[in-house]
Amino acid sequence: MSSSIENSLLVQKYKLAFEEHEITKQKCKEGLRDLEAHMHIFQDRLSENIKNQKEKFQKNFFEPAEGSDNISEVEAEKPIKPSWAKKAFREIVMSTHPDKTSFLSVPSVKEKFKKYYNLSVESYNDGAFENLIFIASDLGIEIDESIVKETVQPKLVRLISEIERMKKTDAFRWTTVKEEEKYKVLERYLKNLGYVFKKETINEVMKEAKRIKRKRGTRPVNYIKKRIK
């Protein structure tokens, strides 16, 4: 197999993995929000007869792990931009900038170019140059063959690993549970953790979670996201 064909296949694999990663990440966010809503409602219905049960629940799901708030944030260094990335970025922007595509009459094509423009700007600033390669490939912009493999291959391996990790989280798994089965899954999960509650509590929680639509910015701060990573 020639280097050109091999690299082309590699770029396509990366593009598919990138799209799957975005979908999986979005499902995790949706699952987290839904699971979080259920947990808040359930906490209010825990039995008062069990000593420290509510405190334990609060600590397990809505408080940071010990020492997690003491981690100092170091300002990230700006990524070094290689010459090939600068060149590819300029060509991508010239092809996809909204001012350059405003004449397009097909909405789907126009939206695709807008997406590529935004992604290329974000990726270039963040140093995710592998994304520039698959965008350039899609737009017919040439990238040196030697750069493609050494840039894309390690990123593809990492992306696949991240997808597998996300799919193992409670947040993602929650999105795969059928609606009619969620009460059984939640009941089994919480009982395995040692929580005591009346049998009808789970059904009440499920009904209440469907009814309540929380507005952005009104949800209590919680740390479930940290727990499920």
Secondary structure, DSSP 8 states (H G I E B T S, - for coil): --HHHHHHHHHHHHHHHHHHHHHHHHHHHHHHHHHHHHHHHHHHTS-TTSTTHHHHHHHHHHS--TTGGG------------HHHHHHHHHHHHHH-HHHHTT---HHHHHHHHHHHHHHHHHHHHT-HHHHHHHHHHHT----HHHHHHHHHHHHHHHHHHHHHHHTSHHHHHHHS-GGGHHHHHHHHHHHTT----HHHHHHHHHHHHH----TT-S----HHHHH-
